[in-house]
Amino acid sequence: MSEKQVTFLTADEAALLIEDGSMLAVGGFIGTGVAEEIHQAVEKRFLETSHPENLGLVYAAGIGDRGARGLNHYGHEGLVKRIIGGHWGLVPSFQPLVENNLVEGYNFPQGVMSQMFRDAAAKRNWHLSKIGLDTFVDPDVDGGKLNDATTEELVKKMTIEDETFLAYKTIYPDVAILKGTYADEKGNISFGDEPLVLEAISMAMATSNNGGKVIVQVKEKCPAGTLDPKSIVIPGVCVDYVVVATDMTNHQQTFDTMYNEQFVSAGIMEQTETTISPLTAKKIIARRAAMFLNPETDHVVNYGIGVPEVVAQVLSEEGQEAYFTPTVEPGIFGGTPQGGLDFGCCVYPEAIIQQGDMFQFYNGGGIDAAFLGMAETDQFGNVNVSKFGPKIAGAGGFIDITQTAKKVIFTGTFTAKGVTYGIDSTGITIETEGSKQKLVDKVEHITFSGAFATRHQQEIYYVTERAVFKLEEAGLTLIEIAPGIDLATDILANMAFKPLISEHLKLMDSSIFSENKMNLNFN
């Protein structure tokens, strides 16, 4: 029997391999691990010939730049028919397709999606998980469906030995489009320069074992036997076609960074004198949130996007980051997490593992404390970050993280749209109130379930610039207000419900409002 042959071709030639109606598994995390040159070629072919048409897309993390790159190349009527993904907010071209019922759209938890490819590789027809119970993914709520055109039930509820699970239907890809660094003549793919490995091997195996086509974009072809076998993430037996990128702007480490050696190297960040950032509402929130950390129990932490990134900055300013090990859901332990289109990468990471493995660690309770954003919160402690009218952000890893972390600190401003503040060392005042309430009677989409958290005895807090709440068995409870804030006019008058108020209601610590260091000390 002859050895499997791998074909090297151009991106335009690779696009011709995709047949109408194919299910594409697409690798990437924001702009990391994205085969941009191939995606451009698929879009170009469709615009010129109307083929391929009626594709399915399946992916784990958000892939795009809120502009034109990544999965935005597929945002054309007729090009895609079904989209099953973990995050949607980075792909604005998908929004009108879903809103106008031109595609079927599903949003499932990012961790579930990353692990589902393993099930497809092993030909297990269902992925069994507790992640998503009581959220919009639960079939008793929306079943992860995003519009009226989406009718097939891809998740069902089942009970095994008195335990309730969600069973997600496994998706079997016909084509996988992935990105690596180097390919040898046999198609072995090295990830030497890649900041993340994500679920590339699982996607490749799922597609290969299903008789599909695995296409990988790399920057260079190398002779057989010259690549370090420990750097090989996808073995050649799982690769059919390799595209060597012709334009290196289509083969960056991330959509923001061409190449940063510190993303893939060992090292220790030099300790420099930290500049104290200006005192803003977001910094007030981040400072108060950071105070919930306990170095004796909260060893492993996760930071989301937005205000949670400021929490990490606060710990750095205060010289306290060494007490905690940060993790980022696509597979990184340690290092300094990056933001923007570099989010997911770290400077001098301590370890880089597969995304599915990271979520396995999370699923088992590996996170001690997680900091996440909150867009909408209701009287039951539910949080919505995934859908607002026609705008679909998607859950990403939010559900996986918030349902398994021992302690969750949600962060965000109390109101939105036009709110302005007066801030000084004595506290905070509201100069202009925001026109949008964020503490609502009932959230539009349940991305985090307060009932689930209560049943599982998680420690849950909600931190804003003027008030701090805790989820207690009796309900959402106000436990602190900021100095300068009036309970009646600044808090209760701007909520759609009346919260429980702690008998021990107190003022937020005055050090939070200092222009200088707050002298946070976990010694």
TASULBEL-V201807 format. One record per backbone hydrogen bond with DSSP energy under -1.0 kcal/mol. NH is the residue of the N-H (numbers start at 1). CO is the residue of the C=O. E is the energy in kcal/mol with one decimal. If there is no record, write none. Layout:
BEGIN
nh->[NH,NH]
co->[CO,CO]
e->[E,E]
END
This chain:
BEGIN
nh->[7,9,14,15,16,17,18,21,22,24,25,26,27,29,30,32,36,39,40,41,42,43,44,45,46,47,48,49,50,54,55,56,57,58,59,66,71,72,73,74,75,76,79,80,81,82,83,84,85,88,89,91,94,98,99,100,101,102,103,104,106,107,108,110,113,114,115,116,119,120,121,122,124,127,129,133,135,136,138,141,143,144,145,146,150,156,158,160,163,165,166,167,168,169,170,174,175,176,177,178,180,181,182,183,184,187,189,190,191,194,200,203,204,205,206,207,208,209,211,212,213,215,216,217,218,219,222,226,231,233,234,238,239,240,241,242,243,245,250,251,253,254,263,264,284,285,286,287,288,289,290,291,292,293,297,298,299,301,302,304,309,311,312,313,314,315,316,317,318,319,320,323,324,325,327,328,331,332,333,334,336,338,342,343,345,347,348,350,351,353,358,359,360,361,362,363,364,365,366,368,369,370,371,372,374,376,377,378,381,383,384,388,391,393,394,396,398,401,402,403,404,405,406,408,409,410,411,412,416,420,422,424,427,428,429,431,432,435,436,440,447,447,448,453,454,455,456,457,458,459,461,462,463,464,468,469,470,471,472,475,476,477,478,479,480,481,482,485,490,492,493,494,495,496,500,502,505,506,508,512,513,514]
co->[240,242,10,11,12,14,15,53,19,56,175,58,177,32,62,29,34,35,36,37,38,39,40,41,42,43,44,45,46,78,79,22,82,24,84,90,63,69,70,71,72,74,76,76,55,55,104,57,106,393,393,88,91,94,95,96,98,97,97,81,83,144,85,396,109,110,111,112,115,116,117,118,119,168,166,130,132,446,135,138,138,136,142,105,147,167,165,163,160,158,129,156,127,154,125,23,23,213,25,215,217,190,190,220,188,184,234,182,231,191,197,199,200,201,202,203,204,205,208,207,174,176,241,178,243,181,183,223,228,189,189,235,236,214,214,7,216,218,247,248,258,257,260,261,280,281,282,283,284,285,286,287,289,290,294,294,297,325,369,371,306,307,308,309,310,311,312,313,314,316,315,320,321,299,301,332,328,328,351,326,347,345,339,340,342,336,262,333,333,331,354,355,356,357,358,359,360,362,361,300,300,407,302,409,411,384,438,382,378,448,376,391,388,386,386,86,395,397,398,399,401,401,367,459,370,461,372,463,436,432,429,427,424,483,422,420,420,417,416,377,383,445,383,449,450,451,452,454,453,406,408,469,410,467,480,462,477,460,475,472,379,470,500,468,468,506,466,482,486,487,488,491,492,439,476,478,502,479,481,509,510,511]
e->[-2.4,-2.4,-2.2,-2.2,-1.0,-1.4,-1.2,-2.7,-1.7,-3.4,-3.2,-2.0,-2.1,-2.5,-4.3,-2.6,-2.0,-2.0,-2.4,-1.5,-2.2,-2.1,-2.6,-2.5,-2.2,-2.6,-1.6,-2.4,-3.1,-3.0,-2.7,-2.9,-2.4,-2.7,-1.9,-2.2,-2.0,-1.6,-1.6,-2.1,-1.4,-2.1,-1.5,-1.1,-3.8,-1.6,-2.8,-2.9,-2.0,-2.3,-2.6,-2.2,-1.8,-2.0,-2.8,-2.1,-1.7,-3.0,-1.0,-2.7,-2.6,-2.3,-1.5,-2.8,-2.5,-2.5,-1.8,-1.8,-1.2,-2.2,-2.2,-2.0,-3.2,-3.0,-2.5,-1.6,-2.0,-2.4,-1.4,-2.5,-2.0,-2.3,-1.5,-2.3,-1.1,-2.2,-2.3,-2.8,-1.8,-3.0,-3.7,-3.3,-3.0,-3.4,-2.7,-2.7,-2.0,-2.3,-2.5,-2.6,-2.9,-3.1,-1.4,-2.1,-1.8,-2.2,-2.8,-2.6,-2.2,-1.5,-1.8,-2.7,-2.4,-2.7,-2.6,-2.2,-2.9,-2.9,-1.7,-3.1,-2.5,-3.0,-2.3,-2.7,-2.7,-2.5,-2.9,-1.4,-1.9,-2.2,-1.3,-2.1,-1.9,-1.9,-2.5,-2.4,-2.7,-3.0,-2.4,-1.6,-1.3,-2.1,-2.0,-1.5,-2.2,-2.3,-2.6,-2.9,-2.2,-2.5,-2.5,-1.3,-1.7,-1.8,-1.6,-3.8,-1.2,-2.3,-1.6,-2.3,-1.3,-1.4,-1.3,-1.4,-2.6,-2.2,-1.8,-2.7,-2.3,-1.2,-3.0,-1.6,-1.7,-3.3,-1.8,-2.2,-2.4,-2.0,-2.3,-2.8,-1.9,-2.3,-1.7,-1.7,-2.3,-2.1,-3.0,-2.3,-1.6,-3.2,-2.0,-2.4,-1.5,-2.2,-2.5,-3.2,-1.5,-2.3,-2.0,-2.2,-1.7,-2.2,-2.8,-1.7,-1.3,-1.2,-2.8,-1.8,-2.1,-1.7,-2.5,-2.9,-2.0,-2.0,-2.5,-3.4,-2.2,-2.6,-2.7,-1.9,-1.1,-2.2,-1.9,-2.8,-3.0,-3.0,-2.6,-1.8,-2.1,-2.4,-2.5,-2.2,-1.6,-2.5,-2.5,-1.7,-1.3,-2.8,-2.4,-2.1,-2.0,-1.2,-2.0,-1.9,-2.3,-2.3,-1.8,-1.2,-2.4,-2.3,-2.5,-2.4,-3.3,-2.3,-2.3,-2.7,-2.7,-2.1,-2.1,-1.5,-1.1,-2.7,-3.4,-2.9,-1.6,-2.0,-1.9,-1.9,-2.1,-2.7,-1.8,-1.5,-1.2,-2.5,-2.2,-2.6,-1.4,-1.7,-2.3,-1.5,-1.6,-1.5]
END
